Amino acid sequence: MDAVQIPPLGGPADGLAAVVALRKLADQLEDAEVERAMRSGWSWSQTAEALGVTRQAVHKKHGQRLIAAGLELRTRG
């Protein structure tokens, strides 16, 4: 994968503010896509593999939010 070319910013404060904004956007995108995957019937393992993390990590990060959103989550077994 090639490095993304980033145009020069006004200074370190601008660059760091951009990093914070990108992290927030990435978190929002992850939340939405994990929910979409689970609503589509994906397992925790499938979702974790797609994200490159463990099943436990996905469950820990998203489980309570998904339950609060009214999803009936699949369990092992």
ABEGO torsion letter per residue (X at the ends): XBBBBBBBBAEAAAAAAAAAAAAAAAAAAAAAAAAAAAAAGBBAAAAAAAAGBBAAAAAAAAAAAAAAAGBBBBBBX
